[in-house]
């Protein structure tokens, strides 16, 4: 259940990102993400690419009280901002932010995950997933943002991989106007 504090923080970020024209997950995608986390009872998540912490707030607030989220953000200032915003949303104890290039940081992150959110350098989506795979539990939900027409060419290798019928995932695309999210569940 999302708290009032988290709702207020998301509303503030919605207004700010609209004014500043900064892309964030937003409400519609947020509803899908929350529904996936609740339906699959995810308790341990990892996020690659945090920006301002909008999606971190969504993900952490959808998890039960014992849930934990590790965020990897390449930019040091944005990592600090993500930690500050999740703390302001009352989710500080549930969220750990690691700053650094995800492809270098991922091998150092310990633990196993039942939820992953990928929203960083589009050409690296498949590399992120391959580094995550040893850490993903069976039944883990992997959400890749921005897989629609605008970035289709950059994320094509990722989409081919998760959509392979003989592969490791059952995958489905969710369309949002001119964008999409690919939701893949590990078999």
N, C-alpha and C positions, 0 to 999 in steps of 0.2 A: 504494500500500500504506500503510495507516494505521500509524503508529509506536506503540510502547508508550507514549511520552510523551503523544501525542494521545489514545490510548485511556484512559489514566489521567485525563486532564483531562475527557473526556466522561463518564466514570463519576462523577467528583466533581460535575460539573454536573448529572448525572442525579439524584444523591442530594440535592443542595442544592435543586434546583427542585421535587422531589417534596415535600420538607419545607416549603418556602416557598410551595407551590402556584403556581409561576410556569410559565406555558406555554412549552415549547420544542418543537422539532421532534420530538425523541425518536428511539428506536431504529428503529421500523418505517418511519417516513418517511425517516429517515436512510439506511436500506438502499436505498430506492428512489432517493433523490438520488445516493448513491454509484454505484449501478448506471448511472444515466443519464449521469453525468459520465464514467465509465469507458467505457461503450458508445459514446458520441458523441465520445470523446477530447477533451473540453473542456480548454482551457488558459488561458482568460482569462474570469474570471467577475466578476459584479457582484451584490451583495446589497443589497436595500433593506429596512432594518429589521434590526438585529443583536441587540438586547437584551443578552444576556450573552456572545455569541460562540459559542454552541453550534453553530449552523448554519455559522458561518464556519469552525470547526474541521473540521466534516464536509466541507464543500466544498473547502477548501484541501488537506486531507489526501487527498482523492480525486483531485486533480489531479497530473500528473507534476511532478517537481522544478522544471521551468521554469515551471510554472503560477503564475498571479497572480490575486488576488481583491481587488476594491475593495468595501469595506463602507460603506454610507451609514447613519448613525444620527443621528436628530434630537436625542437627549438627549446632552449633553456627557459626563456621568458614565458613561452606558452605552457611549458610544463609547470612552472611556478603558478601561473594563472589558473591552470586546471586544478591544482591542489588547493589554491585559495578559494576558488568557486565551489568545489565539492565540500570543502570545510564550511563555507558560508551556508551551503544547502543542508548542513547537518549530517553530512555523509563522510566526514574526514576519516573516522576510524575504519571505514569500509574500503577506502580508496588509497592505493599507493601509486605514486607517479614516478616513473623511471625516465630520466632524460638521456637521449642518445639515439643514434641511428638504429632503427629497429632490426635491421639485418645483423648488426653487431651485438645488440643487446639481447635479442630473443634467446640465443643459446645459453645466456647467463641467467635467465629467469627460471626460478625453480617452481615446481608444482605441476599439477595437472589441471586442465580446464574443461568445463562443460559448455562454455560460451566464448565466442571470439567475435570481435567487431573489427573489421578492417576498413580504414578510411584514411589512407596516407598516399604515398606515391603510386599512382595507378599502374605504371609498368612493372612495379615490384610486387603486385598482389600475389602472383603465383609463388614467388620466392618467400614471401611472408608465410603463406600457407604451408609450404613444404617445411619451413623451419618450425612451424607450430605443430605439425602433425604428430611428432613423437610425444607431445604434451597434451594432445586432445584425447579425452575419454571417449569410449564408444557412445554414440548417441549425442555427441557434442554438436551444438548449433553454431555454424559459422555464417556471419552476415557480412557481405561485402557491399559497401555503399558505392554509389555513383557508377553503376554498371550499365546505365542507359546509353542512348545514342551519342551523347556528348563525349563519352570516354570509351565507347565500344571497342575501338581499335586497340587502345592501350591495355584493356583488360581481357581481350580475346583469349590469350593463352590460359588465363585463370578460368574463364568461363568454359572453355573446351575441357579443361581438366575436371572441374566439379560436375560437369554435365555428362561426362563419359558414362554410358550405361554400364560398362564393365568396371567402373572405378569404385572409389571408396565412399562416394556421397550420393544421396538423393537430393536433388537440387531443384529450386523453383525460383522464378523471377517475379518480383513484385514491382509493378509499374506505378510511377508517380508523375503524372503529366509528362514532362520532358526528361525525366530521370528514372532510375530503377535501382533496386537492391536485389542481390542474389542471396538467397537463403539456402544453405546447404546443411544437411544433417549427416554426420558421419555414421556409416553403417557399422 
